[in-house]
Amino acid sequence: MRPIHLLGLVAALAVSPAAASPLESAMSMAAALGAPVSAPPAPTATPAAAPAMRASASAFSASGPLSEYANVTGSGFLQCSGGPVGVGSMSGWVTLSANVSVTTDDGGQATVPVSGTVFLSGNCQNGGGFVSGNASLSGSAAVYNNGRYVGDASLSGTVFINQYVQGSYAWINQNVSLSGEYTAN
């Protein structure tokens, strides 16, 4: 084993410049201890840092849940079995629909057409009465951002209809809460 010359190590530390790289400092210390030292490697150029690019918010895809309110409308024929002056029951099918505007978190927009049918039934007297039923609504549409396709939106919901109908024609106008999903492309 080789003896360490502490005095030479202290002298090497004292004369090494403060701005020396860690490699240069280590080579100075090794030389002071008498170890063979090869020439330091040539400095390599470090590439300049690439400028940071900032993407616009519309460049990000943000899939996620959707929640919208819509006003669904529809009409259909229902007839009272008791006639215009009797007591009986009435029933019939009504198709409901709405166009729901959707804006996604990443700025995409779509108009989702939702529709569904409901079987309405109830008691009637003198040609009119309350009818009720549950309607399931659903729909989907493509989502665009600045004219570029970015994904798909789907909505669905159930609404309970309870309405008075006079005569044989039913006009339904009902608010409904819809939920669904936006899937970014």
C-alpha positions as CSV (number, residue, x, y, z in Angstrom):
1,M,0.0,0.0,0.0
2,R,1.2,3.4,-0.8
3,P,1.6,6.1,1.9
4,I,-0.7,9.1,1.5
5,H,0.9,12.5,1.5
6,L,-1.6,14.6,3.4
7,L,0.4,17.7,3.0
8,G,0.4,17.4,-0.8
9,L,-3.4,16.7,-0.8
10,V,-4.0,19.8,1.3
11,A,-1.9,21.8,-1.1
12,A,-3.7,20.5,-4.1
13,L,-7.1,21.4,-2.6
14,A,-5.8,24.9,-1.7
15,V,-4.6,25.7,-5.2
16,S,-7.4,24.2,-7.2
17,P,-9.7,27.0,-8.4
18,A,-13.1,27.3,-7.0
19,A,-14.6,27.1,-10.5
20,A,-12.9,23.8,-11.3
21,S,-15.1,21.0,-12.4
22,P,-15.5,18.0,-10.1
23,L,-13.4,15.9,-12.6
24,E,-10.6,18.5,-12.5
25,S,-10.6,18.6,-8.7
26,A,-10.4,14.8,-8.5
27,M,-7.5,14.7,-11.0
28,S,-5.6,17.4,-9.0
29,M,-6.1,15.3,-5.8
30,A,-5.0,12.1,-7.5
31,A,-1.9,13.8,-8.9
32,A,-1.1,15.2,-5.4
33,L,-1.3,11.6,-4.0
34,G,1.1,10.4,-6.7
35,A,-1.5,8.3,-8.7
36,P,-1.1,8.2,-12.4
37,V,-3.5,10.6,-14.1
38,S,-4.4,10.6,-17.8
39,A,-5.3,13.7,-19.7
40,P,-8.8,15.1,-19.0
41,P,-11.3,14.3,-21.7
42,A,-12.0,17.1,-24.2
43,P,-15.0,19.2,-23.2
44,T,-18.1,18.3,-25.1
45,A,-20.6,20.9,-26.3
46,T,-23.9,20.7,-24.6
47,P,-26.8,21.4,-26.9
48,A,-28.8,24.4,-26.1
49,A,-32.1,23.6,-24.4
50,A,-34.9,23.4,-26.9
51,P,-37.5,26.1,-26.4
52,A,-40.4,24.9,-24.4
53,M,-43.5,24.5,-26.5
54,R,-46.8,25.4,-25.0
55,A,-49.8,23.6,-26.4
56,S,-53.1,25.2,-26.7
57,A,-55.9,23.9,-24.5
58,S,-57.7,22.5,-27.5
59,A,-54.7,20.2,-28.2
60,F,-55.4,18.2,-25.0
61,S,-58.0,15.4,-25.0
62,A,-60.1,15.3,-21.9
63,S,-62.4,12.3,-21.9
64,G,-64.9,12.4,-19.1
65,P,-68.5,12.4,-17.8
66,L,-71.2,14.7,-19.2
67,S,-74.2,16.1,-17.5
68,E,-76.9,18.2,-19.2
69,Y,-80.5,19.3,-18.9
70,A,-82.8,19.2,-21.8
71,N,-86.4,20.0,-22.7
72,V,-87.9,17.0,-24.5
73,T,-91.1,17.3,-26.5
74,G,-93.3,14.9,-28.3
75,S,-96.9,14.1,-29.2
76,G,-99.2,11.1,-29.8
77,F,-102.7,9.9,-29.9
78,L,-104.4,8.5,-26.8
79,Q,-108.1,7.7,-26.7
80,C,-110.4,7.3,-23.7
81,S,-112.2,3.9,-23.8
82,G,-115.2,5.6,-22.2
83,G,-115.7,8.0,-25.0
84,P,-116.2,11.7,-24.7
85,V,-118.8,11.4,-21.9
86,G,-117.9,8.1,-20.1
87,V,-115.4,6.7,-17.7
88,G,-112.6,4.3,-18.8
89,S,-108.9,4.1,-19.5
90,M,-106.6,5.6,-22.0
91,S,-103.2,4.6,-23.3
92,G,-100.8,5.1,-26.2
93,W,-97.2,5.6,-27.3
94,V,-95.5,9.0,-27.5
95,T,-92.1,9.6,-29.1
96,L,-90.0,12.2,-27.3
97,S,-87.0,14.0,-28.7
98,A,-84.6,16.9,-28.1
99,N,-81.4,18.4,-29.5
100,V,-78.9,18.9,-26.6
101,S,-75.9,21.3,-27.0
102,V,-72.7,19.9,-25.3
103,T,-69.4,21.7,-24.7
104,T,-66.6,19.5,-23.4
105,D,-63.8,20.5,-21.0
106,D,-61.3,20.6,-23.9
107,G,-63.5,23.0,-25.9
108,G,-65.2,20.5,-28.2
109,Q,-68.8,21.1,-29.2
110,A,-71.6,18.9,-30.4
111,T,-75.4,18.8,-30.7
112,V,-76.6,15.4,-29.4
113,P,-80.0,14.3,-30.7
114,V,-81.7,12.3,-27.9
115,S,-85.0,10.4,-28.4
116,G,-87.1,7.7,-26.9
117,T,-90.6,6.4,-26.7
118,V,-92.9,6.2,-23.7
119,F,-96.1,4.2,-23.2
120,L,-98.5,6.4,-21.4
121,S,-101.6,5.0,-19.6
122,G,-104.2,6.1,-17.1
123,N,-107.8,6.5,-16.2
124,C,-110.1,8.9,-18.0
125,Q,-113.5,10.5,-17.7
126,N,-115.3,12.6,-20.2
127,G,-112.5,12.2,-22.8
128,G,-109.6,13.4,-20.6
129,G,-107.5,12.2,-17.7
130,F,-104.0,11.9,-16.2
131,V,-101.6,9.5,-18.0
132,S,-98.1,8.5,-16.8
133,G,-95.1,6.4,-17.9
134,N,-91.3,6.3,-17.9
135,A,-89.4,7.3,-20.9
136,S,-85.8,6.2,-21.6
137,L,-83.9,8.6,-23.8
138,S,-80.5,8.2,-25.4
139,G,-78.4,9.6,-28.3
140,S,-74.9,10.2,-29.4
141,A,-73.0,12.6,-31.7
142,A,-69.5,13.4,-33.0
143,V,-67.6,16.2,-31.2
144,Y,-65.7,18.9,-33.1
145,N,-63.3,21.6,-32.0
146,N,-62.6,24.3,-34.6
147,G,-63.9,22.1,-37.4
148,R,-61.7,19.1,-36.4
149,Y,-63.2,15.8,-35.1
150,V,-62.0,15.2,-31.5
151,G,-64.3,12.5,-30.2
152,D,-67.8,11.3,-29.4
153,A,-70.4,12.3,-26.9
154,S,-73.3,10.1,-25.7
155,L,-76.2,11.0,-23.4
156,S,-79.0,9.0,-21.8
157,G,-81.6,9.5,-19.1
158,T,-85.0,8.4,-17.8
159,V,-87.9,10.8,-17.2
160,F,-91.2,10.1,-15.6
161,I,-94.2,11.7,-17.4
162,N,-97.4,12.5,-15.5
163,Q,-99.6,14.7,-17.5
164,Y,-103.3,15.5,-18.0
165,V,-104.5,14.8,-21.5
166,Q,-107.8,16.2,-22.9
167,G,-109.2,14.6,-26.0
168,S,-107.2,12.1,-28.1
169,Y,-104.1,14.2,-28.7
170,A,-101.2,14.3,-26.1
171,W,-98.5,17.0,-26.3
172,I,-95.6,16.4,-23.9
173,N,-93.1,19.1,-22.9
174,Q,-90.8,17.9,-20.1
175,N,-87.5,18.8,-18.6
176,V,-85.1,15.9,-18.1
177,S,-81.6,15.5,-16.6
178,L,-79.2,13.5,-18.9
179,S,-75.9,12.1,-18.1
180,G,-73.3,10.4,-20.3
181,E,-69.7,10.3,-21.5
182,Y,-67.3,12.1,-23.7
183,T,-64.7,9.9,-25.3
184,A,-61.8,11.9,-26.8
185,N,-60.3,10.5,-30.0
